[in-house]
Amino acid sequence: MDRPAMASVFRMRHAPASVSGVRSTGQGQADPVIRVHSLGEAIRFVANAYLNYDVSAVAIVCGDPAIPRLGSLEVRALWREYGERLTQE
């Protein structure tokens, strides 16, 4: 993901978003249902979820068609670039 695309996602960080594809790593545990309110929250959740969940097939979808589906690689790049600023005003 290039810097202009990351800047576009950053500007849209308050837009509604949904997270799918997160899998439980525990034996016999159900996959989690993730409820986030914004794109920034979704990115933060996925960036920190690798410790407890398998996020290799994650997909973050934003309500804005200008923002492409974000996978785990894009989330890592965005989190490295912006960090907690994604969830701040």
N, C-alpha and C positions, 0 to 999 in steps of 0.2 A: 504494500500500500504506500503510495507516494505522499509527500507532505501536503500537497493541495487537497487530496482526498481525505487525509486525516484532519485537516483544518475544517473541512466541510462537515465531517462527523462531529467534531468538537462544537461547531456552531449549532448543531442540531441536538446536542446532548440532553435537552429537556423534552424532546419529542417522545411521545408514547412508543414503547417497544415491547417485544416479547422474546422470550428465550425458549429454545427447544433443543433437543439432542443431548441433554445432560443426563448421564447415566450413573447409577450408584455403583460403587466399587465393592460394596459389602455383599457377602454371600446371603442370599435370601431377602435382601432389602429391596423395596420398591424404588423405582426411579423417582426423583424429586419433582414436585410441581413447583415451578419457580414463578413467583409473582413480583414483578418489578414495575415501577411507574414510569421510568424514563430510560432513554438510551444510555445515559451516563451510569445509572444504577445497574443496568443489564451488563455493561462492560465491566464495572467493578465486581459484580457477582462472579462473572466468568473468570476474570483475571485472578480471583482469589479462590475459586472453586477447585482448582486442580489438586489441592491437597486431599479433598474428600470425595471428589467425583471424577469420572472420566468425561472430559470435555472435548475429546478428539472429533466428535461429530456435532459439536454445538453450532447453532445458527441463531444469530440475533437479527430480528427483522424489525425495522422501524416503519412507522406509518408513512414516511416520506419516500416516494419512489426514487428520488435522487440519491438516496443512501442505499448502496448495495447490501445484500446479506453479508453479515460479518461472521467469519469463522474464527477458530481459535488463534490462528496466526495473526489475523487483523487485530483481534482483541489484545494480544500481547504487545503488538507494535503501538497501538493506541495507549495502552496502559503505561508503557515505557515513556512515551512522549508526554502524556498529560497527567497521568496518575489521578489523585483525588480531585484535581480541578474539574474532572468530568462530572462530578456530583455536586459541585458548588455553583452558586449563582453567578 
